Amino acid sequence: MAQQHLDPTDPTAGSSPRLAVPPDRRDPRVQGGTPVGEVLADYLRDQATEFLRSLRQHRETGAAAGGSADSVDAARALRRSARRISGTLHTFRPLLDTDWSEGMRPELAWLSGTLAREHAYAARLERLLGALNRLSGPTGFPTQTAGGSDIPAKGHLTIGAAKAGALLDRQLTLARTRAHSAALQALGSSRFHAVADSVAVLASEVPLTTAATAADLRPLAAAAQDRLIDAVAALPLLTAGHPYNAEALVHGLSADAAPHPQDAPWHQVRLLLRLHRYARECLYQEGVPSDVRLLGAGQALDRHRDAAEAAAAAASAARTPRIAPATAYALGVLHADQRHEVEAARFAFQQSWQKEAARTP
């Protein structure tokens, strides 16, 4: 498939240069219409302030397993600001003190990943149980009494679905509980306190290099965009256009529990899309509205990630020793269903991307 170098997100597509939405020339952070270092400093300070606000809210709303809605929202906001700080440090690293930024980025990634796991396990379980219910037909899971006499003879899928659901519930609930404990331990650790102290300093003082004061931020943001475009061009979009990708199913229930090799480039595009979005936020902040096409592409890749991880969880459960054949069968069907969801997400991303390519001169 020929590579098309285009701007998939800029509402001024066709204009030159890319990322050319002009900031307000009256803005003191802008010199001659060019966003400079102070724009970067303001964005990082804003995200650091949001990080500290979310941390305070998280502490005030408690940390019980499962958490209140306010606690869950606070944890999500904490992860969101940590990701934005880390991503911005990555994109604009030539303009920041090297030792400081390179030391802070992995710590923020550790924190964001640790806090994300509990929510991820809960969402994965909800997704898998919902899929099992859908695959079992309009009557849903059978009800099983102690003697098993209430299970209707509806075939292997429905018979095995209840036990498959119970197995997934045990495994993922245990994983979620452990993730919750790990998050609490992380938030009480000296490592986390060092991260929080660094972010608190960042809220008032951003360690820009001397050259950053007058440096144009747009070339670094454009480089992040180019990395995204190149990564999308390398995706097997023709394969993604087929609803049944048999190669993706062969790997799933093999003895190898490693992540599916087809998924990695798509996960990388998801990361690069996020970095591109953060770069736009930094440059234009309140000056450019959210791009619905960029949002749609990101949502498709989020669905891809969720379905891929759910399929891996179903395959892992199917490897449990000594499970009943009907349970293993139900988990196999569930795995295939989620791999088809992966393909659907890839196709949705392909359609969104190609539609934008056709729209752009």
C-alpha positions, 0 to 999 in steps of 0.5 A, a space after each residue: 500500500 503506497 504511503 500517503 504523507 498527509 495530516 490526518 488531523 489538522 483542520 487546516 489540511 492542505 495549508 503549509 506548513 503543517 501544524 500551522 494554526 496560528 496562536 494569538 499574536 498578542 499572547 506574550 508566550 508567542 514571538 511573531 506568531 511562533 509558539 516558543 518555550 514558554 508555551 511548553 512551560 505553561 502546558 507542563 505547569 498546567 499538567 503538573 497542577 492537575 496531577 497534584 489536584 488529582 492526587 489530593 482528591 484521590 487521598 480525600 476520597 479513600 482507597 477502598 478496593 473498587 473505590 467510589 466513583 470520585 476515587 476512580 475519577 481521581 485515579 483516572 485524572 492522575 494517570 491522564 496528567 502523568 501520561 501527558 507530562 511524560 509524553 510531552 517530555 518525550 516529544 520536546 526533550 531537546 528543549 528540556 534539561 536532559 538528566 531531569 527529563 530522562 530521569 522523570 519519564 520512566 517514573 511517570 510511566 511506572 506510576 501511570 501503568 501501576 495505577 491503570 492495572 486495577 481498572 484494566 482488569 475490571 474492564 476486561 472482566 466486564 467485556 468478557 462476561 458481556 461477550 459470553 452473555 451475548 454468545 450464549 444467546 437471548 437466554 443468557 447464562 444458565 442458572 446452576 443450583 447445587 445439584 446442577 439440575 437447572 442447567 438446560 441442555 442448550 449445547 456446549 457453549 451455553 453449558 460451558 459459558 457459566 463455568 467459563 464466566 466463573 473461571 474468568 471472574 476468579 482469575 481477573 478479580 484476583 488480578 484486580 485485587 492484587 493490582 489494587 494492593 500494588 497501587 496502594 503500595 506504590 502510592 505509599 512508597 518513597 519512589 512515588 513520593 519522589 515522583 510527586 515531589 518532582 511534579 510539585 517542583 514542575 508546577 512552579 519551575 520548568 527546567 527549559 534549556 537556554 535555547 528553548 526560550 526562543 525555539 519554535 516548538 512546531 518542528 518537534 511537534 511535526 516530527 511526532 506527527 511524521 512518526 505517526 504517519 510513517 507507523 500507520 503507513 507500515 500497518 498491514 491495512 489490506 489484512 485489516 480490511 478482511 473480516 476473518 484474519 485466520 492467522 490471528 486465530 492460529 496463535 491464540 490457543 497455542 502453548 505460547 502465552 506471549 502477546 500476539 505478534 500481529 498486535 504490536 505495530 497497532 499498539 505502537 500506532 496507538 502510542 504515537 497517536 497519543 503523543 501526537 495529540 498531546 503535542 497539539 494540546 501543548 502547542 495550541 492548548 485552548 486555541 484549537 478545538 478537539 478534532 473528532 477524526 483524531 478522537 475517532 481513530 484513538 477510540 478505534 485503537 483503544 477498542 483494538 487494545 481492549 479486545 486483544 487483551 481480552 482475547 489473551 485473557 480468554 486464551 490464558 483461562 483456557 490453558 487452566 489445567 483440568 477444566 471441563 471440555 465444555 468450559 474450554 470450548 466456551 473459552 475458545 469461542 470467546 477467544 475467537 470472538 474477541 480476535 474478531 473484535 480486534 479485526 473490526 477495530 483495525 477495519 474501523 481505524 483503516 476506514 477512518 484513516 483512508 477517509 481522511 486521506 481522500 478528503 485531503 488534497 
